[in-house]
Amino acid sequence: MSSENTTAPAVAPSSDTAGEAPRATANRSTTPGSENFREYIGSNWAERPETVPAAREQAAYAAARRARVSELFPGKRLIIPAGRLKQRSNDTDYPFRAHSAFTHLTGWGSDAEPGSVLVLEPEGDGHVATLYFRERAGRDSDEFYANPEIGEFWIGPRPSLAQVAGDLGLPTRGIADVEAVLDAVDAATLVLREADPELTDRVDAARLVLAAEADTETDAEAGDAAFDPEDHADDDRLARDLSELRLVKDAYEVAELRSAIAATAAGFDDVVADLPRIVAHPRGERIVEGVFNARARLDGNAVGYDTIAASGPHACILHWTRNDGPVVPGDLILIDAGVEVDSLYTADITRTLPIDGAFTETQRLVYETVREAADAAFAIVRPGIRFREIHAAAMAVIARRTAEWGLLPVTAEEALQADNQQHRRYMVHGTSHHLGLDVHDCAQARRELYLDGVLEPGMTFTIEPGLYFQPDDLTVPERFRGIGVRIEDNILVTADGAENLSIALPRTADDVEAWVRRLSA
């Protein structure tokens, strides 16, 4: 970040921009606002080449997905925003990531423009799709040098309408034109509510006006057209259906997941190779996080979620992301991490490693039990079974082994009964979740299609059993306390079974020990 003029100058936006852009902490700005300066900075620029790219690979897949959505909502106007920049502090924002449904329907990934909106306008038996976004301003505008959110002096080159139209295979219009869409909001307009709260408020405000107008009418026709602006059931159905659309992945999505998994595997190798430096630092977990995140930025867009680098008893905390502890030889370290590639598909893999390259007898016992549970779950995966059966297969192993160790007050068979579940004290989370554009993909799908859903070829999800013995858990012998183990793999349902997409990363206790010793020697 530049040292002095880190904010926009106190000048008004030019008339060709859509609304007044934010001007953060203008009291610190030293950028001139004189007419002479504006005239000088806006002149003598070389012509920009207007190269329109061919459509990217995912454009055809995105078009097919839009066609499926169109079939689900005949006659409805659908508004799917990308979302906006979110403030981190004062005049700094979090890195922008478009809403997953927007990316799924446009193919626009890490290069998506904040504030963009996809609109499916009903026409005939289908819809016409248009992508609205704020294209780059001309050099005769103050935007390119005076606006730190979107100006090219600040954030770099931005695409034109024609370039994005060619790239995504979609008609494009300037963001100012979306006002006409909002002015046309009616009872047949649906919006993806969570993506852009400001835009959703605009839609809701228009609905309130429509409802008030309908209330003033007395004829039967107007009465039939009235609707409840507080009823968002149709919006909720849009969100649900867009989520369910991603339950089965197409060929492009599977290929992107393979790329994300390969990058993630490289990140795990990087961490293992750096274990000597990690062990030497008092906050070694931070180095684990940093090393993996470096790989994510090299081979992808970012991490798909906050990296979990949980050493020693921290491994018993399911979502430990503080990552400020030491990495001590003799302990285990649980690393749960995933690279998100530029298409925004992410991996989600967990490995648990002996920091000094050798499991103790108790650590090995726990580790191999978790692997046994994972293998039992994977063994039953095939088209036609229900998603919940995967969890049941893993839990049968967890219940049996914890009962054998004398940890349960009942037998394994009794523990597995729905009104007991004592074994779940040591694994409170589920065994699987869908995986794709979101690390917990398809989260708004109906239960009957998710947990109770029947597996189909093309579904991708995790298998991630674990055992976690808290340091202060008096139900377990002292030798177990403070040990946490999770093994997580990414699974693809095939026509006749399943493929473990992350099988290249070592899984057995022997292989994990050899991996650590080889790379960290």
C-alpha positions as CSV (number, residue, x, y, z in Angstrom):
1,M,0.0,0.0,0.0
2,S,1.4,3.4,-0.9
3,S,2.8,5.4,2.0
4,E,1.0,8.8,1.6
5,N,-2.0,9.1,-0.5
6,T,-3.9,6.0,0.5
7,T,-7.3,7.5,0.1
8,A,-9.3,9.2,-2.6
9,P,-9.1,12.9,-3.2
10,A,-11.9,15.2,-2.1
11,V,-13.4,15.6,-5.6
12,A,-16.8,14.8,-6.9
13,P,-17.3,11.7,-9.1
14,S,-17.7,12.4,-12.8
15,S,-21.2,12.3,-14.3
16,D,-20.6,9.1,-16.2
17,T,-20.3,7.0,-13.1
18,A,-23.2,5.2,-11.6
19,G,-23.8,7.0,-8.3
20,E,-21.3,8.6,-6.0
21,A,-18.5,6.3,-5.1
22,P,-17.3,6.2,-1.5
23,R,-14.6,8.7,-0.6
24,A,-12.9,7.3,2.5
25,T,-11.0,9.7,4.9
26,A,-10.9,12.5,2.4
27,N,-9.2,14.6,5.1
28,R,-5.9,12.8,4.3
29,S,-6.0,13.2,0.6
30,T,-3.4,15.3,-1.2
31,T,-4.5,14.5,-4.8
32,P,-5.2,17.8,-6.5
33,G,-8.7,18.7,-7.5
34,S,-8.0,21.7,-9.8
35,E,-9.3,21.8,-13.3
36,N,-5.7,22.2,-14.6
37,F,-4.7,18.9,-12.9
38,R,-7.8,17.1,-14.2
39,E,-7.2,18.3,-17.7
40,Y,-3.5,17.3,-17.6
41,I,-4.0,13.8,-16.0
42,G,-6.8,13.1,-18.4
43,S,-4.8,13.7,-21.6
44,N,-2.0,12.1,-23.6
45,W,-2.7,8.5,-23.0
46,A,-2.0,5.8,-25.5
47,E,-4.9,4.0,-27.1
48,R,-5.9,0.8,-25.3
49,P,-6.2,-2.3,-27.4
50,E,-9.7,-3.7,-27.3
51,T,-9.0,-7.4,-27.6
52,V,-12.1,-9.4,-27.1
53,P,-11.2,-12.9,-25.9
54,A,-12.8,-16.2,-26.9
55,A,-15.2,-17.6,-24.5
56,R,-13.5,-19.3,-21.6
57,E,-14.0,-23.1,-21.1
58,Q,-16.7,-22.8,-18.4
59,A,-18.9,-20.5,-20.4
60,A,-20.7,-23.3,-22.1
61,Y,-21.3,-25.1,-18.8
62,A,-22.6,-21.9,-17.2
63,A,-25.0,-21.4,-20.1
64,A,-26.3,-25.0,-19.6
65,R,-26.8,-24.3,-15.9
66,R,-28.7,-21.1,-16.7
67,A,-31.0,-23.0,-19.0
68,R,-31.8,-25.4,-16.2
69,V,-32.7,-22.5,-13.9
70,S,-34.8,-21.0,-16.6
71,E,-36.9,-24.2,-16.8
72,L,-37.4,-24.1,-13.0
73,F,-38.8,-20.6,-13.0
74,P,-40.9,-19.9,-16.1
75,G,-42.1,-16.3,-16.3
76,K,-40.1,-15.1,-13.4
77,R,-37.5,-12.4,-13.4
78,L,-34.4,-13.7,-11.6
79,I,-31.8,-11.4,-10.0
80,I,-28.6,-13.1,-8.9
81,P,-26.0,-10.6,-7.6
82,A,-22.3,-11.2,-7.2
83,G,-22.2,-9.3,-3.9
84,R,-20.1,-6.2,-2.9
85,L,-16.9,-5.5,-1.2
86,K,-17.0,-6.0,2.5
87,Q,-15.3,-3.7,4.9
88,R,-12.5,-5.1,7.0
89,S,-11.6,-1.9,8.8
90,N,-11.9,1.8,8.1
91,D,-11.0,2.1,4.4
92,T,-9.7,-1.4,3.8
93,D,-11.8,-4.3,2.5
94,Y,-11.7,-8.0,2.5
95,P,-10.6,-9.6,-0.8
96,F,-13.6,-9.9,-3.0
97,R,-15.1,-13.2,-3.7
98,A,-18.3,-13.5,-5.7
99,H,-21.3,-15.4,-4.4
100,S,-21.0,-19.0,-5.4
101,A,-24.4,-19.1,-7.2
102,F,-23.4,-16.1,-9.3
103,T,-20.1,-17.8,-10.2
104,H,-21.9,-21.1,-11.0
105,L,-24.3,-19.3,-13.4
106,T,-21.7,-17.0,-15.1
107,G,-18.4,-18.8,-15.0
108,W,-16.8,-15.6,-13.5
109,G,-14.4,-16.7,-10.7
110,S,-11.6,-14.9,-9.0
111,D,-11.7,-12.1,-11.6
112,A,-15.3,-11.2,-11.1
113,E,-16.1,-7.6,-10.6
114,P,-17.7,-6.5,-7.2
115,G,-21.2,-5.3,-7.5
116,S,-22.0,-7.2,-10.7
117,V,-25.6,-8.6,-11.2
118,L,-26.8,-11.4,-13.4
119,V,-30.4,-10.9,-14.5
120,L,-32.5,-13.6,-16.2
121,E,-35.4,-11.7,-17.9
122,P,-38.4,-13.9,-18.9
123,E,-38.9,-14.0,-22.7
124,G,-41.1,-16.4,-24.5
125,D,-40.7,-19.9,-23.1
126,G,-37.4,-19.1,-21.5
127,H,-35.2,-16.3,-20.3
128,V,-32.6,-13.8,-21.7
129,A,-29.5,-13.5,-19.5
130,T,-27.7,-10.2,-19.1
131,L,-24.7,-9.4,-16.9
132,Y,-24.5,-5.9,-15.5
133,F,-21.3,-4.6,-14.1
134,R,-19.3,-1.5,-13.7
135,E,-17.0,-1.3,-16.6
136,R,-13.8,0.7,-16.7
137,A,-14.1,4.5,-17.0
138,G,-12.5,6.6,-19.7
139,R,-9.4,8.6,-18.9
140,D,-11.6,11.7,-19.2
141,S,-13.2,10.6,-16.0
142,D,-11.8,11.2,-12.5
143,E,-12.7,7.6,-11.6
144,F,-9.5,6.0,-12.9
145,Y,-7.2,8.0,-10.6
146,A,-9.5,9.3,-7.8
147,N,-11.5,6.2,-6.8
148,P,-9.6,3.8,-4.6
149,E,-12.2,1.1,-4.9
150,I,-12.4,0.8,-8.6
151,G,-9.9,3.2,-10.2
152,E,-7.3,1.6,-12.3
153,F,-4.5,3.7,-10.8
154,W,-5.4,2.0,-7.5
155,I,-6.4,-1.6,-8.4
156,G,-5.1,-2.1,-11.9
157,P,-6.7,-2.6,-15.3
158,R,-10.4,-3.5,-15.5
159,P,-12.3,-5.1,-18.4
160,S,-14.7,-3.5,-20.9
161,L,-18.2,-4.6,-21.5
162,A,-17.2,-6.2,-24.8
163,Q,-14.3,-8.1,-23.3
164,V,-16.4,-9.6,-20.5
165,A,-19.2,-10.4,-23.0
166,G,-16.7,-12.4,-25.2
167,D,-15.0,-14.0,-22.2
168,L,-18.2,-15.3,-20.6
169,G,-20.4,-15.7,-23.7
170,L,-23.0,-13.4,-22.0
171,P,-24.6,-10.1,-23.1
172,T,-23.3,-7.3,-20.8
173,R,-24.5,-3.9,-19.9
174,G,-23.2,-1.1,-17.6
175,I,-24.2,-1.3,-14.0
176,A,-26.2,2.0,-14.2
177,D,-28.6,0.1,-16.5
178,V,-29.6,-2.3,-13.7
179,E,-31.7,0.6,-12.4
180,A,-34.2,-0.1,-15.1
181,V,-34.4,-3.7,-13.8
182,L,-35.1,-2.5,-10.3
183,D,-37.7,0.0,-11.5
184,A,-39.5,-3.0,-13.2
185,V,-39.7,-5.1,-10.0
186,D,-43.1,-6.8,-9.8
187,A,-44.7,-9.9,-8.2
188,A,-42.8,-12.1,-10.7
189,T,-39.3,-10.8,-9.6
190,L,-37.2,-13.0,-7.4
191,V,-33.8,-12.1,-5.9
192,L,-31.0,-14.2,-4.3
193,R,-31.4,-12.4,-1.0
194,E,-28.2,-13.1,0.8
195,A,-25.8,-12.2,-2.0
196,D,-26.2,-8.4,-1.9
197,P,-28.2,-7.0,1.0
198,E,-28.3,-3.5,-0.4
199,L,-29.8,-4.6,-3.7
200,T,-32.2,-6.9,-1.8
201,D,-33.4,-3.9,0.2
202,R,-34.1,-2.1,-3.1
203,V,-36.2,-5.0,-4.3
204,D,-38.1,-5.2,-1.0
205,A,-38.7,-1.5,-1.1
206,A,-40.2,-1.8,-4.6
207,R,-42.4,-4.7,-3.4
208,L,-43.7,-2.5,-0.5
209,V,-44.7,0.2,-3.0
210,L,-46.5,-2.4,-5.2
211,A,-48.3,-3.8,-2.2
212,A,-49.4,-0.3,-1.1
213,E,-50.6,0.5,-4.6
214,A,-52.6,-2.8,-4.7
215,D,-54.2,-1.9,-1.4
216,T,-55.7,1.2,-2.9
217,E,-57.4,-0.6,-5.7
218,T,-60.8,-2.1,-5.2
219,D,-61.4,-4.0,-8.4
220,A,-61.1,-7.8,-8.4
221,E,-58.3,-7.9,-11.0
222,A,-56.1,-5.7,-8.8
223,G,-57.0,-7.8,-5.8
224,D,-55.8,-10.9,-7.5
225,A,-52.5,-9.2,-8.4
226,A,-51.8,-8.2,-4.8
227,F,-49.0,-10.0,-2.9
228,D,-47.4,-10.0,0.5
229,P,-44.1,-8.1,0.4
230,E,-43.0,-9.8,3.6
231,D,-43.4,-13.2,2.1
232,H,-40.0,-14.3,0.8
233,A,-40.9,-17.9,0.1
234,D,-40.2,-17.6,-3.7
235,D,-36.9,-15.9,-3.0
236,D,-36.1,-18.8,-0.6
237,R,-37.0,-21.3,-3.3
238,L,-34.6,-19.6,-5.7
239,A,-31.8,-19.9,-3.2
240,R,-32.7,-23.5,-2.5
241,D,-32.9,-24.5,-6.2
242,L,-29.6,-22.8,-7.0
243,S,-28.0,-24.7,-4.2
244,E,-29.5,-28.0,-5.3
245,L,-28.3,-27.4,-8.9
246,R,-24.8,-27.9,-7.6
247,L,-25.4,-31.3,-6.0
248,V,-24.2,-33.2,-9.1
249,K,-21.1,-31.8,-10.7
250,D,-20.5,-31.5,-14.4
251,A,-17.2,-32.5,-16.1
252,Y,-15.7,-29.0,-15.8
253,E,-16.4,-28.9,-12.1
254,V,-14.8,-32.3,-11.4
255,A,-11.7,-31.2,-13.3
256,E,-11.5,-28.0,-11.3
257,L,-11.8,-30.0,-8.1
258,R,-9.0,-32.3,-9.2
259,S,-6.8,-29.2,-9.7
260,A,-7.7,-27.8,-6.3
261,I,-6.9,-31.2,-4.7
262,A,-3.5,-31.4,-6.5
263,A,-2.6,-27.9,-5.3
264,T,-3.7,-28.8,-1.8
265,A,-1.5,-32.0,-1.8
266,A,1.5,-29.8,-2.8
267,G,0.7,-27.5,0.1
268,F,0.7,-30.4,2.5
269,D,4.1,-31.5,1.1
270,D,5.4,-27.9,1.7
271,V,4.3,-28.0,5.3
272,V,5.9,-31.4,6.0
273,A,9.1,-30.3,4.4
274,D,9.2,-27.2,6.6
275,L,8.6,-29.1,9.9
276,P,12.1,-28.3,11.3
277,R,11.5,-24.5,11.0
278,I,8.0,-25.0,12.3
279,V,9.1,-26.9,15.4
280,A,11.8,-24.3,16.1
281,H,9.3,-21.4,16.3
282,P,7.2,-20.7,19.5
283,R,4.2,-20.2,17.3
284,G,4.9,-22.9,14.8
285,E,1.2,-23.3,14.0
286,R,1.4,-19.9,12.3
287,I,4.2,-21.1,10.1
288,V,2.1,-24.1,9.1
289,E,-0.7,-21.7,8.1
290,G,1.6,-19.4,6.3
291,V,3.4,-22.1,4.3
292,F,0.1,-23.6,3.1
293,N,-1.4,-20.2,2.3
294,A,1.6,-19.4,0.2
295,R,0.9,-22.5,-1.9
296,A,-2.7,-21.5,-2.2
297,R,-1.7,-18.2,-3.6
298,L,0.9,-19.7,-5.9
299,D,-1.3,-22.4,-7.4
300,G,-4.8,-21.0,-6.9
301,N,-6.8,-17.9,-5.8
302,A,-6.6,-18.3,-2.0
303,V,-7.4,-20.8,0.7
304,G,-11.0,-22.1,0.5
305,Y,-11.4,-21.6,4.2
306,D,-9.3,-20.6,7.2
307,T,-6.5,-23.2,7.6
308,I,-6.7,-25.3,10.7
309,A,-3.2,-26.0,12.1
310,A,-3.9,-27.7,15.4
311,S,-1.0,-29.2,17.3
312,G,-1.1,-31.2,20.4
313,P,-4.4,-30.7,22.4
314,H,-5.5,-28.0,19.9
315,A,-6.4,-30.9,17.6
316,C,-9.3,-31.6,19.9
317,I,-10.8,-28.2,19.0
318,L,-12.7,-28.9,15.7
319,H,-12.3,-25.5,14.1
320,W,-9.1,-24.3,15.7
321,T,-8.0,-21.4,13.5
322,R,-6.2,-19.2,16.0
323,N,-3.1,-21.1,15.1
324,D,-0.8,-19.5,17.7
325,G,0.6,-22.5,19.5
326,P,3.9,-24.4,19.4
327,V,4.4,-27.6,17.4
328,V,6.1,-29.9,19.8
329,P,7.9,-33.2,18.9
330,G,6.1,-36.1,20.3
331,D,2.7,-34.6,19.7
332,L,0.4,-34.9,16.7
333,I,-0.6,-32.0,14.4
334,L,-3.9,-32.0,12.7
335,I,-3.9,-29.9,9.4
336,D,-7.3,-29.2,7.8
337,A,-6.7,-27.1,4.7
338,G,-7.8,-26.6,1.1
339,V,-6.7,-24.6,-1.9
340,E,-9.4,-22.6,-3.8
341,V,-8.4,-22.4,-7.5
342,D,-9.2,-19.4,-9.7
343,S,-12.6,-20.9,-10.7
344,L,-13.4,-20.8,-6.9
345,Y,-13.7,-24.6,-6.5
346,T,-12.0,-25.7,-3.4
347,A,-10.5,-28.8,-1.9
348,D,-11.0,-29.8,1.8
349,I,-8.4,-32.3,3.1
350,T,-7.2,-33.2,6.6
351,R,-4.2,-35.2,7.6
352,T,-2.9,-35.8,11.1
353,L,0.9,-36.2,11.5
354,P,3.3,-37.3,14.1
355,I,5.5,-34.2,14.4
356,D,8.7,-36.2,15.0
357,G,7.9,-38.8,12.4
358,A,6.7,-41.6,14.7
359,F,3.4,-42.3,16.3
360,T,3.3,-43.5,19.9
361,E,1.4,-46.7,20.5
362,T,-1.7,-44.9,21.7
363,Q,-1.5,-42.3,18.9
364,R,-1.2,-45.1,16.3
365,L,-4.2,-46.9,17.9
366,V,-6.4,-43.8,17.6
367,Y,-5.1,-42.9,14.1
368,E,-5.7,-46.4,12.6
369,T,-9.2,-46.5,14.2
370,V,-10.1,-43.3,12.4
371,R,-8.7,-44.6,9.2
372,E,-10.7,-47.8,9.7
373,A,-13.8,-45.7,10.0
374,A,-12.9,-43.7,6.9
375,D,-12.3,-46.8,4.9
376,A,-15.5,-48.4,6.0
377,A,-17.4,-45.3,4.9
378,F,-15.7,-45.2,1.5
379,A,-16.3,-48.9,0.9
380,I,-20.1,-48.5,0.7
381,V,-20.1,-45.4,-1.6
382,R,-21.9,-46.1,-4.9
383,P,-24.9,-44.7,-6.8
384,G,-28.2,-45.6,-5.1
385,I,-27.2,-45.5,-1.4
386,R,-28.4,-42.7,0.8
387,F,-25.9,-40.0,1.9
388,R,-26.6,-40.6,5.5
389,E,-25.4,-44.3,5.2
390,I,-21.8,-43.0,4.8
391,H,-22.0,-41.5,8.3
392,A,-23.6,-44.6,9.7
393,A,-20.8,-46.8,8.4
394,A,-18.1,-44.7,10.0
395,M,-20.0,-44.5,13.3
396,A,-20.3,-48.2,13.5
397,V,-16.5,-48.4,13.7
398,I,-16.2,-45.5,16.2
399,A,-18.8,-47.1,18.5
400,R,-17.2,-50.5,18.3
401,R,-13.7,-49.4,19.0
402,T,-14.5,-46.9,21.8
403,A,-16.6,-49.7,23.4
404,E,-13.7,-52.1,23.1
405,W,-11.5,-49.6,24.9
406,G,-13.9,-49.4,27.8
407,L,-14.9,-45.8,27.1
408,L,-18.6,-46.2,26.8
409,P,-21.2,-46.9,29.6
410,V,-23.1,-49.2,27.2
411,T,-22.3,-51.7,24.5
412,A,-21.5,-50.5,20.9
413,E,-24.9,-51.8,19.7
414,E,-26.7,-49.9,22.5
415,A,-24.7,-46.7,21.8
416,L,-25.6,-46.8,18.1
417,Q,-29.3,-46.6,19.0
418,A,-30.8,-43.2,18.1
419,D,-31.7,-42.4,21.7
420,N,-28.2,-43.1,23.0
421,Q,-25.2,-42.1,20.9
422,Q,-22.7,-42.1,23.7
423,H,-19.8,-42.7,21.3
424,R,-20.5,-39.3,19.7
425,R,-18.9,-37.7,22.8
426,Y,-15.7,-38.3,21.0
427,M,-16.8,-37.3,17.5
428,V,-19.6,-34.7,17.6
429,H,-19.4,-33.7,13.9
430,G,-20.8,-35.4,10.8
431,T,-18.8,-37.6,8.6
432,S,-19.5,-36.0,5.2
433,H,-20.5,-32.8,3.5
434,H,-20.8,-31.9,-0.2
435,L,-17.9,-30.1,-1.7
436,G,-17.5,-27.7,-4.7
437,L,-17.7,-23.9,-5.0
438,D,-18.3,-23.8,-1.3
439,V,-16.3,-25.9,1.2
440,H,-19.7,-26.9,2.6
441,D,-21.4,-26.9,-0.8
442,C,-25.2,-27.1,-1.5
443,A,-25.9,-26.0,2.1
444,Q,-29.4,-24.7,1.3
445,A,-30.5,-27.9,-0.4
446,R,-33.5,-29.7,1.1
447,R,-32.8,-32.4,3.7
448,E,-34.5,-35.0,1.5
449,L,-31.9,-34.2,-1.2
450,Y,-28.9,-33.7,1.1
451,L,-28.7,-35.9,4.2
452,D,-31.5,-38.2,3.0
453,G,-30.5,-37.9,-0.7
454,V,-29.6,-40.8,-3.0
455,L,-26.1,-40.7,-4.4
456,E,-25.7,-40.1,-8.1
457,P,-22.6,-40.1,-10.3
458,G,-20.9,-36.7,-10.2
459,M,-21.6,-36.0,-6.6
460,T,-18.5,-34.8,-4.7
461,F,-18.2,-34.8,-0.9
462,T,-15.8,-35.4,2.0
463,I,-15.4,-38.4,4.2
464,E,-13.9,-37.2,7.5
465,P,-14.3,-39.2,10.6
466,G,-12.3,-38.3,13.7
467,L,-11.7,-39.0,17.4
468,Y,-11.1,-36.2,19.9
469,F,-10.2,-36.9,23.5
470,Q,-10.2,-33.6,25.3
471,P,-7.3,-33.0,27.8
472,D,-9.8,-32.8,30.7
473,D,-12.1,-35.7,29.7
474,L,-12.3,-38.0,32.7
475,T,-14.2,-40.7,30.8
476,V,-11.0,-41.7,29.0
477,P,-7.7,-43.1,30.4
478,E,-5.0,-40.5,30.7
479,R,-3.0,-41.9,27.8
480,F,-5.8,-40.8,25.4
481,R,-6.2,-37.3,26.7
482,G,-5.2,-34.5,24.4
483,I,-5.1,-36.7,21.3
484,G,-7.2,-35.5,18.3
485,V,-7.2,-37.2,15.0
486,R,-9.1,-36.5,11.8
487,I,-8.6,-38.0,8.3
488,E,-10.5,-36.2,5.5
489,D,-10.6,-37.2,1.9
490,N,-12.5,-35.8,-1.1
491,I,-14.7,-38.3,-2.9
492,L,-16.3,-38.5,-6.3
493,V,-19.3,-40.8,-7.0
494,T,-18.7,-42.7,-10.2
495,A,-21.0,-44.8,-12.4
496,D,-20.3,-48.0,-10.4
497,G,-18.7,-46.9,-7.2
498,A,-16.4,-44.0,-6.0
499,E,-13.0,-42.5,-6.5
500,N,-10.9,-41.0,-3.7
501,L,-9.6,-37.9,-5.4
502,S,-7.1,-37.2,-2.6
503,I,-5.7,-40.7,-2.4
504,A,-2.2,-39.4,-3.4
505,L,-1.7,-38.0,0.1
506,P,-0.4,-40.7,2.5
507,R,-3.2,-42.2,4.7
508,T,-1.9,-45.3,6.6
509,A,0.1,-44.8,9.8
510,D,3.2,-46.4,8.2
511,D,2.9,-44.2,5.1
512,V,2.4,-41.0,7.1
513,E,5.5,-41.8,9.2
514,A,7.5,-42.4,6.1
515,W,6.2,-39.2,4.5
516,V,7.2,-37.1,7.5
517,R,10.6,-38.6,7.8
518,R,11.3,-38.3,4.0
519,L,10.3,-34.7,3.5
520,S,11.4,-33.2,6.9
521,A,14.8,-35.0,7.1
